[in-house]
Amino acid sequence: MKRWIAAFVCAALVCASAVTSPANAGLNAEIDLTNPRVVPVYNSDVPMLPNSGDQASYSGFLYSSRIVFSAAHSEYQFDGQGNKINFGGKYAFIGKPNSTAGDYSGAVRVEKKFISKTYRYDGAALGDFAVYVLEKDLIPAPAVKLLTPALETEIRESKTPIKMHGYGEYLDRCLEGEKLPCSSKNKKTTVPRSLTTVLRTLDDAESIVGYKRPQLSESLIMNNGKAGFGCGGDSGGSITTTYKGEFIYLATTPNGMNAFSCGASGDNDGKGGINYASAVYKHLDIIKEAEDYVAAAMARETAAKAAQAKPKAKKTVTCVKGKTSKKVSAANLKCKGK
């Protein structure tokens, strides 16, 4: 119990856990600016952007102009009884896609957060998904195609490459001879990085690592050799693929069980652990809530603009000056003289 509690004290920002690691694009991941929707997320205790800093708090994916997907564990952790504890910053801001961390130009504040209704802990963080609504468009962006169960099967069976993107750690924390877990020594990346792998079945992953994790039976599963994917800082980033010519969003960057975690894990199995994520199609309910929220907000904005632009109706009055009278029509009427 103590081990998994510690896993969530660190959260997505700076470290990885012994059992379930916050997600990251991974050890020695290369800079990759090909994902048009990966975004940095900045937390703040006040309703304005941080004064300085060249690191993102964690990562996100711009689904549409003002909707961002991210990780629930960047908002809530679990206590010893499995109860959710608010962990996230009071305010969050989203930077532009592929922007350099710390470049706040064009960043937009998060107005509303929707957390997965199935987010829970069962020896692993499950249902780990969050949807953010921005107070205005980040950029003009049509909605991205989302993974379906049928597409999942096709992508896995065809071994179509999938990419993990994020703004987290990517260097080995450990010095020569240092024992795990190693302390944080390196900054997170300033621009998004990625690793490429394929989807696997849980049976495949369990045969690689040599142990069972039945609680992951409904998760997307992937492995990438001994380095794994789990390092601190990229939680909420994206797993995407291009399949049959279409760019498709699958899930947030994976959590990891018993992974190396750039040297932060004290329970590394030496085989990369099991990396897993909650498929986006399991969260269509809160995505719909977010879309409805945006639609209502945009309707209000449109109505307000129409009211401002609507010409005022003309009125007619008779102005009298001495023995002369004259009918006048205008939106704002005023007779001159007496």
C-alpha angles and dihedrals in degrees: 000000000000091000095058093042088058089049091066100039089073095044127173098319110071117351149030130232138244093240110013114026126204110249127267140164086245153239114331092356114170127237109268123180096171096099104090094199109043109118139183119241121212124198122208135179091214130051093261137069120277114273094237144347139122099219131080117231089226139319142271145180124237104228095177138345096296105009122091128186119215143147126294092214089066085065105033136028129186130248126214091280093050094255118146116249122196108249107158128100119271090242132025132195129195122219123211119278114282091359120152111263109259094029099116097176108130094007115151130208121245108242102182136018128204116193123201112267089217096051106133145134123252105154084307135041105265131187087023103174138120136183123209126198117206124218089238140000114298090200132334102278131159117219116278122236111262131218118262128194090254092050090047090058093047094047093047096045093045090048089230109182116254126198132217115207131187152131100247142109117311105168129085110259094202124095119211109292094008116138125228132295094051123193124248113269105153136069121242118256118281093213129035120278131191146198126202128221140134136258116262137190118254089244090057092050093045091051089054097049097034100232138084129250104177093170087072093061093112096042132096106257129207138158133192109188127271095325092060119183105269115116129130124272111031097083110141094027119125145272107204140160140187108232123177089347096308127114107229132188114218108172145308119297107289130266114226136222118209092349129152093247095197086300097309097108122093092192102053112159093203092237102081097266122240115301115203142170139184110254115241093234088069089065103049089119096066092037087058090048090052092048091050090049091052092046091053092047092050091048090055091048092050092049092049092051091048091051091052093048097044111111115237116249116256120244129200125220135165115241116203125200115174107308092341124093128185133183113229128191122194143125092251109032125200128160115219120222124353 
